[in-house]
Amino acid sequence: MDNLFENMSIKRAYFTLALPVVLSMAVTLVYNLVDTFFVSKTGNPNLVAGVSQGAPIFTLMIALGDIFGLGGSSLISRLFGEHKDKIARNVSGYCFYYSIACGLIVTLLLFVFQTPILHLLGASPATWKYAREYYLVIAGGSTFIIFSLSPNNILRTEGLAIQSMIGSMAGTIINIFLNPIFIFTCGLGAAGSALATVTSSVIADVILVYYLRTKSKKLTTSIHETKISGRLQLQIYAIGIPASITNIMVSFATALTNRYLISYGASSVAAMGIAMKANSIIVMIMVGFAFGAQPLIGYAYGAKNQKRFYETIHFDLFVISALNIVLTIVLLIFAPNVIRLFMSDPTIVHEGGLMLRWLSLTTTLAGIILVFTTAFQSMGKAAPAFWLSFSRQGLIFGFSIAILAHFFGYTGIIAAQACSDVLTLILSLIFYKIYEPHFNQK
């Protein structure tokens, strides 16, 4: 482990940690596209819209899991860099069990408040049945979904990126195979899509726990090794909550966009749902590289290795920007063709193609924002990490869509994310100038 984080060349260490995450994200991307493909093949725009409206709940669960997965892994990486292995071990145990407790509480709340939450998600009389079917199954499996983020992220702090990849990939591949079976063969429709997700999460959890127990030398699954100081707990939440805000804001942005678009008909909501899934081609790849580099940045920061710290961030920016530019050009050219792969309805192809072009236009900027955000998380800088996470698809996005929709209507709604990306990039550069670390070379 020490050789990987301290002595291996930046490029080799970066790709050793990042490529398994990217590959895992690529498989998840395939799942997202396949899931959208099968849901779309029902030929029912209301069902497609209903699943799109229910999807933010799944994103919310990922966000809550990130509190312990990303918050814990950020702290553990820094502790490993400081060679405080025993404390890091207890942090891993704390995150393991508190993520389970969080999942149980969320399950209860989602069932109790299902009706107001579905209204908040924008479910209309035409889509209510399908959104509710999806929602109830996802809510029932929320503990398994939330928990999976903890071992998945924590394994990578010890350099076990391949094991983390195997666990998440196995679950995703099973999800892909179960989707058509549950949706069509079993006739479950929207509920079938959700059931495939929950089932695959359970299987992934089992695999990840197995690797934690058999491959890890510094992490734990023991309930007797969970005691950590209040200060360390605060550090987990100070970084984990801003990290989770990113996904919560994805849910917020999706729900807000759907609420603006529903007045233009269910077809517009369905088109945006497909466009967002297609745009995830770029998003998943940049997230994979950014999160893959995070343990390396955190370890270098904890070890006060200034040279390695900056080299990692600069290389991360180069890789993510270069890939994003290429993928953005491809999607800008072939946007309608990509949408047509999911639904051949001319209206949805036309609207979805335009939406996809607007979404993909500024993803390179979003990638740069993500690098800065993960760098702040790795350093334990909660304030800038929070505001960047809260702004791009939250505060700044909310103002952007409200103002642009008022002045430009439909075009303003679908251009809101691009506007938000530009403004948030400016904010990220300001924050990096303010919070740029200055430490003595170790």
C-alpha positions, 0 to 999 in steps of 0.5 A, a space after each residue: 500500500 505505501 509503495 502505491 501511495 508514496 513511491 509509485 509514479 503519479 501516472 501509474 498510481 493514478 490509473 491504478 486507482 482510477 481505472 477500476 473505478 472508471 470501469 465500474 462506472 462504465 458498467 454502471 453507465 451501460 446499466 443506466 442506458 439498458 435500464 432506460 432502453 427497456 423502460 422506453 421499450 414499453 412504449 408508454 411515455 407515462 411509464 417512462 416519465 413516472 420512472 424518471 420522476 421516481 429516479 431522484 429517490 434512488 439518487 438521494 440514497 446514493 447521496 446518503 450513502 456518500 456521507 459515510 462512503 466519501 466522508 469516511 474514505 476522505 478521513 481514512 486516506 488522510 489518517 493513512 497518510 499520517 500513519 494513524 492506522 488504528 484510528 483509521 480502522 475504527 473510522 471504517 467500522 463506524 462508517 460500516 455500521 452507521 450507514 446501515 442505521 441510516 438506511 433503516 431510518 430512511 426506509 421508515 421515513 420514505 414509507 411514512 411520507 410517500 404521498 407528499 414526496 411523490 407530489 414533490 417529485 412532480 408526479 401527475 395524475 397520468 404518471 402517479 401509478 408508475 412513479 409510485 410503483 417504482 418509489 415503493 420498491 426502491 424505498 423498501 431496498 434503501 438500506 442495501 443501496 445506502 450501505 453499499 457506498 460505504 465498503 465500496 469507497 472505503 476499500 479503495 483507501 487501502 488500494 483495493 480498487 479492483 476488489 471495489 470494482 468487482 463488487 460494484 460491477 457484479 451487482 450492476 451486471 446482474 441488474 442488467 440481466 434482471 431488468 428485462 426479466 422483471 419488467 417484461 417476463 414478470 410483467 412488473 413494469 416500473 416496479 420491475 426496474 426498481 426491483 432489479 436495482 434492489 436485488 443487485 444492490 443486495 448481491 453487491 453488498 455481499 461481495 463487498 463485505 466478503 472482500 472487506 473481511 478477507 482482503 483488507 488488512 487495515 479496515 474492519 467489519 467488527 462492531 467492536 471497532 467503531 468507537 471514534 472521537 466526536 472530532 473525527 465524527 464531525 470530520 466524517 460528516 463535515 466532508 460526507 454531507 457536502 459530498 452527499 449534497 452533490 447527489 442530493 442536488 442531482 435529485 433536486 435538479 431532476 425534480 425541478 426540471 421535471 416540474 418545469 417541463 411537465 406543463 409541456 407534456 409527459 413526452 418532454 419529461 420522458 425526453 429529458 429523462 432519456 437525455 440525462 441518461 445519455 449524458 451520463 456517458 460523460 458524467 460517469 467517466 469523469 466521476 470515475 476518474 475524480 473519485 479514483 484519484 481522491 484517495 491519492 490526493 487525500 494520502 498526499 495531503 495527510 503526508 504533507 507531500 506538496 509535490 505529489 499533491 499538486 502533480 496528482 491534481 494537475 494530472 487529474 484535470 488534464 485527463 478529465 478535461 481531455 476525455 470530456 472534450 472528445 466525448 462532448 464533440 461526439 454527443 453534440 454531433 450524434 445527439 438525435 441518433 443516441 436518443 433514437 436508440 431508446 425511443 423512435 417517437 419523432 417528438 421525443 427524438 427531436 426534443 431529446 436531441 436538443 436537450 442532450 446537446 445542451 446538457 453535454 455542452 458544458 460537461 468539461 466545465 462540470 468535470 473541472 468543478 468535480 476535480 476541485 470539489 473532490 480535492 477539497 473533500 480530500 483535504 477536509 475543507 468542508 466549506 468550499 466542498 459544500 458550496 460547490 456541491 450545493 451550487 452547481 445543481 442546487 442554488 445556482 441551478 435553481 436561480 438559473 432555471 427560474 430566470 431562464 424559464 421566465 424569459 426564454 420558456 422551454 429553451 431556457 429550461 433546457 439551457 439552465 444546466 449549461 448556464 449553471 456550469 459556467 457560473 459554478 466554474 467561476 466560483 470553484 476557481 475563486 475557492 481554489 485561490 482562497 483555499 489553495 493549501 500551503 504546507 512544508 514539503 515532507 
